[in-house]
Amino acid sequence: MFDFIIVGAGLSGVTFANILQQHQKSFCLIADNSQVASHIADGVYNPVVLKRFTPIWRSAETMLAAQQFYTQVQNNTHTSFTYPMSVLRKFTSVEEQNNWFTASDKPLLSPYLSTALVSPTNPAVPAPYLLGEVLHTGRMDVNAYLTTCLTRWQAEGFFYPKTFDYQSLQVFNTHVAYQGVEARHIVFCEGCGISKNPFFSTLPMRPCKGETLTFSAPSLQLQHILKSDGSVVPLGGDLYTVGGIYHPEDLEETITHQARLTLIEKLQQMITCPFEIISHQAALRPTVADRRPLVGAHPLHPTLWVLNGLGTRGVLNAPYCAQVLYEAVYEGKPIPPEMCVTRFKKRLSSV
């Protein structure tokens, strides 16, 4: 009997599997790769909302958990997939500079917002009002992280690349059974695919479509993440991504011509050197109506758990939320109410 069956192999599922493995718990992971948001994410980790100069939700806890977790996984797998680099926020006015300095005095933001403004040294990045530097930030190669873990687990017989069949799941008070496999618990980490889950489909998911472009710019030579009306993220070599397009009403995972034009326009406002578009990506991010993760057990079925709704900051949220789930299951610690799935108990009790 396994300790857990994990359904879904994006950031939440793979991160929880690693947490289980670190505590010598057994699992089998089932996923068909139908949810691609994690695989095409730019992987930026940044605890500051730079549009409003405010800290993200539980910034201190998520930053600490992410740093410790990813360091341990990299050490265990003898790989590197995190790349520390500053975020440079391009100012468009003196007023934005003043707002930056005001924010940098706040206790939650002072460790991250440098009070020394950065003068532009890259001729391809004009910044007449200078730039603000966000510290302790960087990028994670999410696809490398997921592929490294899943390849190893598939070879070890723990990962099954198959579509999960809800009709084959038998739920008991003490365990679950699925196609000849038994486990003490099952956790659903399906991203937007949770809409097809008969146990958790009533949760108020609000998928948000995002689109990005990957481009080549040999003369850009950007060593930082550039943030303005959009963001440019170095991927290594001469490759970068530009993002910042969201379509909350469009729930099709298809690229759009209008988004391509908008992203190119944003890019042209941030850099002045030549570039070539390499690819165009689109995905649905699993966000929740109240913008908080979904963590906890089903109120009617104590062996069924959910870990979902990590939103646009999945790289930071995943380790913290996975650790909270582990401690709830094995140490009996309460889940913070703003992220506990019981805040939607009425919806789940109707299933």
C-alpha positions as CSV (number, residue, x, y, z in Angstrom):
1,M,0.0,0.0,0.0
2,F,1.3,3.4,-1.0
3,D,1.1,6.4,1.3
4,F,-0.3,8.6,-1.5
5,I,-1.6,8.4,-5.0
6,I,-0.8,11.8,-6.7
7,V,-2.9,12.8,-9.7
8,G,-1.2,15.5,-11.8
9,A,2.5,16.1,-12.6
10,G,2.8,19.9,-12.7
11,L,4.5,22.1,-10.1
12,S,2.1,21.1,-7.3
13,G,2.1,17.3,-7.9
14,V,5.8,17.0,-8.5
15,T,6.7,19.2,-5.5
16,F,4.4,17.3,-3.2
17,A,6.0,14.0,-4.4
18,N,9.4,15.4,-3.5
19,I,8.2,16.4,-0.1
20,L,6.9,12.9,0.5
21,Q,10.2,11.4,-0.7
22,Q,12.2,13.6,1.6
23,H,10.2,12.2,4.5
24,Q,10.5,8.6,3.3
25,K,6.8,8.3,2.3
26,S,5.8,6.2,-0.7
27,F,3.7,7.4,-3.6
28,C,2.7,6.7,-7.2
29,L,2.1,9.6,-9.5
30,I,-0.4,9.5,-12.4
31,A,-0.7,12.2,-15.1
32,D,-1.3,12.5,-18.8
33,N,0.4,15.9,-19.4
34,S,-2.9,17.4,-20.5
35,Q,-2.2,20.5,-18.3
36,V,0.8,22.3,-19.7
37,A,0.8,25.6,-17.7
38,S,3.8,24.4,-15.5
39,H,5.8,23.2,-18.5
40,I,5.7,26.5,-20.3
41,A,6.0,28.9,-17.3
42,D,8.8,31.4,-17.3
43,G,9.6,30.3,-13.8
44,V,10.3,33.8,-12.3
45,Y,10.4,33.9,-8.5
46,N,9.8,37.4,-7.1
47,P,8.0,38.2,-3.8
48,V,7.0,41.7,-4.9
49,V,4.0,42.8,-7.0
50,L,5.8,45.4,-9.1
51,K,2.7,46.9,-10.6
52,R,1.6,48.2,-7.1
53,F,4.8,47.8,-5.1
54,T,3.2,45.4,-2.6
55,P,4.4,42.1,-1.2
56,I,2.8,38.9,-2.5
57,W,0.7,36.6,-0.3
58,R,2.9,35.2,2.6
59,S,6.0,36.4,0.9
60,A,8.4,35.6,3.8
61,E,7.1,32.0,4.2
62,T,7.0,31.2,0.5
63,M,10.4,32.6,-0.2
64,L,12.1,30.7,2.6
65,A,10.3,27.4,1.8
66,A,11.2,27.7,-1.9
67,Q,14.8,28.4,-1.3
68,Q,15.2,25.5,1.1
69,F,13.2,23.1,-1.0
70,Y,14.7,23.7,-4.4
71,T,18.3,23.7,-3.0
72,Q,17.6,20.3,-1.5
73,V,16.1,18.9,-4.7
74,Q,19.0,20.1,-6.7
75,N,21.5,18.5,-4.2
76,N,19.6,15.2,-4.3
77,T,19.3,15.1,-8.1
78,H,22.8,16.5,-8.8
79,T,21.2,19.0,-11.2
80,S,20.8,22.8,-11.4
81,F,17.6,24.4,-12.5
82,T,17.5,27.7,-10.4
83,Y,19.3,30.8,-11.7
84,P,19.5,33.8,-9.3
85,M,19.2,37.1,-11.0
86,S,17.8,40.5,-10.0
87,V,14.6,41.9,-11.4
88,L,15.0,45.5,-12.8
89,R,11.8,47.5,-12.7
90,K,11.8,50.2,-15.4
91,F,10.4,53.5,-14.1
92,T,8.3,55.7,-16.4
93,S,8.1,58.7,-14.2
94,V,9.5,60.5,-11.1
95,E,6.2,59.5,-9.4
96,E,7.0,55.8,-9.8
97,Q,10.4,56.4,-8.3
98,N,8.8,58.1,-5.3
99,N,6.4,55.2,-4.9
100,W,9.4,52.8,-5.0
101,F,11.1,54.6,-2.2
102,T,8.0,54.7,-0.1
103,A,7.5,51.0,-0.6
104,S,11.1,50.2,0.3
105,D,10.6,51.6,3.8
106,K,7.9,48.9,4.6
107,P,9.2,46.0,6.7
108,L,7.9,43.3,4.4
109,L,9.5,44.9,1.3
110,S,12.7,46.5,2.6
111,P,14.7,43.2,2.2
112,Y,13.8,43.1,-1.5
113,L,13.7,46.7,-2.8
114,S,17.1,48.3,-3.2
115,T,17.1,52.0,-2.4
116,A,20.0,52.5,-4.8
117,L,18.5,53.2,-8.2
118,V,20.2,51.6,-11.2
119,S,21.4,53.7,-14.1
120,P,20.9,52.0,-17.5
121,T,24.2,50.6,-18.9
122,N,22.6,48.4,-21.7
123,P,22.1,50.6,-24.8
124,A,19.3,48.2,-25.9
125,V,17.3,49.1,-22.7
126,P,16.6,52.8,-22.6
127,A,15.5,54.0,-19.1
128,P,15.5,57.8,-18.8
129,Y,13.9,57.5,-15.3
130,L,16.3,54.8,-14.2
131,L,15.5,51.3,-12.8
132,G,14.7,49.8,-9.4
133,E,16.4,46.6,-8.4
134,V,14.5,43.7,-6.7
135,L,16.9,41.5,-4.7
136,H,16.8,37.8,-3.9
137,T,14.9,37.0,-7.1
138,G,15.6,34.8,-10.1
139,R,14.3,32.2,-12.6
140,M,13.7,28.5,-12.3
141,D,13.8,26.2,-15.4
142,V,10.4,24.6,-14.5
143,N,10.5,22.2,-17.4
144,A,14.0,20.9,-16.4
145,Y,12.8,20.5,-12.8
146,L,9.7,18.5,-13.8
147,T,11.5,16.4,-16.4
148,T,14.4,15.5,-14.1
149,C,12.0,14.3,-11.4
150,L,9.5,12.5,-13.7
151,T,12.1,10.7,-15.7
152,R,13.7,9.3,-12.6
153,W,10.4,8.3,-11.1
154,Q,9.2,6.6,-14.3
155,A,12.4,4.6,-14.4
156,E,11.8,3.6,-10.7
157,G,8.2,2.7,-11.4
158,F,6.6,5.5,-9.4
159,F,5.3,7.6,-12.3
160,Y,2.6,6.4,-14.7
161,P,2.0,8.7,-17.7
162,K,-1.7,7.8,-18.1
163,T,-5.1,9.6,-17.9
164,F,-6.7,9.1,-14.6
165,D,-10.1,7.4,-14.6
166,Y,-12.3,8.8,-11.9
167,Q,-14.8,5.9,-12.3
168,S,-12.1,3.4,-11.3
169,L,-11.4,5.1,-8.0
170,Q,-12.8,3.4,-4.9
171,V,-13.0,5.6,-1.8
172,F,-13.1,4.2,1.7
173,N,-12.8,5.9,5.1
174,T,-9.3,4.5,5.7
175,H,-7.8,4.2,2.2
176,V,-8.5,4.4,-1.5
177,A,-8.1,1.8,-4.3
178,Y,-7.4,2.4,-8.0
179,Q,-7.0,-0.2,-10.6
180,G,-5.3,-2.7,-8.3
181,V,-3.3,-0.1,-6.4
182,E,-4.1,0.9,-2.8
183,A,-3.1,4.0,-0.9
184,R,-3.8,5.6,2.4
185,H,-4.6,8.9,0.7
186,I,-5.0,10.4,-2.8
187,V,-4.3,14.1,-3.6
188,F,-5.5,15.8,-6.8
189,C,-3.0,18.3,-8.3
190,E,-4.6,18.7,-11.7
191,G,-4.5,22.4,-12.3
192,C,-7.4,23.5,-14.4
193,G,-8.2,19.9,-15.1
194,I,-9.9,19.9,-11.7
195,S,-13.1,21.0,-13.5
196,K,-13.5,17.3,-14.6
197,N,-13.0,16.0,-11.1
198,P,-16.3,14.7,-9.7
199,F,-15.1,15.3,-6.1
200,F,-13.7,18.8,-6.4
201,S,-15.4,20.3,-9.5
202,T,-17.6,22.7,-7.5
203,L,-14.6,24.6,-6.2
204,P,-14.6,28.2,-7.6
205,M,-11.7,28.0,-10.1
206,R,-11.1,31.0,-12.3
207,P,-8.6,29.8,-14.9
208,C,-6.6,32.6,-16.4
209,K,-5.1,32.3,-19.9
210,G,-1.6,33.6,-20.4
211,E,0.4,34.0,-23.6
212,T,4.2,34.4,-24.0
213,L,6.6,34.7,-26.9
214,T,10.1,33.2,-27.0
215,F,12.5,35.3,-29.0
216,S,16.2,35.5,-30.0
217,A,18.2,38.8,-29.6
218,P,22.0,38.3,-29.8
219,S,22.7,41.9,-29.2
220,L,20.5,42.3,-26.2
221,Q,22.9,40.7,-23.7
222,L,20.5,41.1,-20.8
223,Q,21.7,39.7,-17.5
224,H,18.6,40.6,-15.4
225,I,14.8,40.1,-15.6
226,L,13.4,43.3,-17.1
227,K,10.0,44.4,-15.8
228,S,7.9,47.2,-17.2
229,D,4.5,46.9,-19.0
230,G,5.4,43.3,-19.5
231,S,8.5,41.3,-18.6
232,V,11.6,40.0,-20.4
233,V,13.2,37.0,-18.9
234,P,16.6,35.6,-20.0
235,L,16.6,31.9,-20.8
236,G,20.3,31.5,-21.5
237,G,22.3,32.2,-24.6
238,D,20.5,34.6,-26.8
239,L,17.0,33.4,-25.9
240,Y,14.4,35.3,-23.9
241,T,10.6,35.2,-23.2
242,V,8.3,38.2,-23.1
243,G,5.0,38.0,-21.3
244,G,2.3,40.0,-19.7
245,I,-0.8,39.0,-21.6
246,Y,-3.8,37.6,-19.7
247,H,-7.2,36.6,-21.0
248,P,-9.5,35.7,-18.0
249,E,-12.5,35.3,-20.4
250,D,-10.7,33.2,-23.1
251,L,-10.4,29.6,-21.8
252,E,-9.0,28.1,-25.0
253,E,-5.4,26.9,-24.8
254,T,-4.6,28.3,-28.2
255,I,-2.4,31.2,-29.2
256,T,-4.0,34.3,-30.7
257,H,-2.7,36.7,-33.3
258,Q,-3.8,39.7,-31.3
259,A,-1.7,38.6,-28.3
260,R,1.3,38.2,-30.5
261,L,0.9,41.7,-31.8
262,T,0.4,43.1,-28.3
263,L,3.5,41.2,-26.9
264,I,5.6,42.5,-29.8
265,E,4.5,46.0,-29.1
266,K,5.3,45.6,-25.4
267,L,8.8,44.3,-26.3
268,Q,9.5,47.2,-28.7
269,Q,8.7,49.6,-25.8
270,M,11.2,47.8,-23.5
271,I,14.1,47.1,-25.9
272,T,15.5,48.8,-29.0
273,C,17.7,46.0,-30.5
274,P,16.6,43.6,-33.3
275,F,14.9,40.4,-32.3
276,E,13.4,37.3,-33.9
277,I,10.3,35.5,-32.6
278,I,11.0,31.8,-32.1
279,S,7.8,30.5,-30.6
280,H,4.4,31.5,-29.2
281,Q,2.9,29.7,-26.2
282,A,-0.4,29.8,-24.4
283,A,-1.7,28.0,-21.3
284,L,-4.4,28.2,-18.6
285,R,-3.1,29.0,-15.2
286,P,-5.1,27.5,-12.2
287,T,-6.3,30.5,-10.2
288,V,-9.1,30.7,-7.7
289,A,-11.8,33.2,-7.3
290,D,-10.3,34.6,-4.1
291,R,-6.7,34.4,-5.4
292,R,-5.6,31.9,-2.7
293,P,-4.4,28.2,-3.1
294,L,-6.7,25.2,-2.5
295,V,-5.2,22.9,0.2
296,G,-6.9,20.3,2.3
297,A,-9.2,17.3,2.6
298,H,-12.6,16.8,1.2
299,P,-15.2,17.4,4.0
300,L,-17.0,14.2,3.3
301,H,-14.1,12.0,2.2
302,P,-11.1,12.2,4.6
303,T,-8.8,10.2,2.3
304,L,-9.3,12.7,-0.6
305,W,-7.0,15.7,-0.7
306,V,-6.5,18.6,-3.0
307,L,-3.4,20.8,-3.8
308,N,-4.3,23.3,-6.5
309,G,-4.8,26.9,-7.3
310,L,-1.2,28.0,-7.2
311,G,-1.9,30.7,-9.8
312,T,0.7,32.8,-11.6
313,R,3.3,32.4,-8.8
314,G,3.4,28.6,-8.7
315,V,7.2,28.4,-8.4
316,L,7.0,30.3,-5.0
317,N,3.7,28.8,-3.8
318,A,4.4,25.2,-4.5
319,P,7.0,24.3,-1.9
320,Y,5.2,26.2,0.9
321,C,1.7,24.8,0.1
322,A,3.1,21.2,-0.3
323,Q,4.8,21.4,3.1
324,V,1.6,22.8,4.7
325,L,-0.3,19.8,3.2
326,Y,2.3,17.3,4.4
327,E,2.1,18.8,8.0
328,A,-1.7,18.6,7.9
329,V,-1.7,15.0,7.0
330,Y,1.1,13.6,9.1
331,E,1.5,16.1,12.0
332,G,-2.1,17.3,12.4
333,K,-1.2,20.9,12.0
334,P,-4.0,23.2,10.9
335,I,-4.0,24.6,7.4
336,P,-4.1,28.4,7.3
337,P,-7.8,29.3,6.9
338,E,-7.3,31.6,3.8
339,M,-5.9,28.6,1.9
340,C,-7.8,25.7,3.4
341,V,-10.3,24.1,1.1
342,T,-12.9,24.1,3.9
343,R,-13.6,27.7,3.2
344,F,-15.7,26.2,0.4
345,K,-17.2,23.5,2.5
346,K,-20.7,24.1,1.4
347,R,-19.8,23.7,-2.3
348,L,-17.9,20.5,-1.6
349,S,-20.6,19.0,0.6
350,S,-23.1,19.3,-2.2
351,V,-21.0,16.8,-4.4
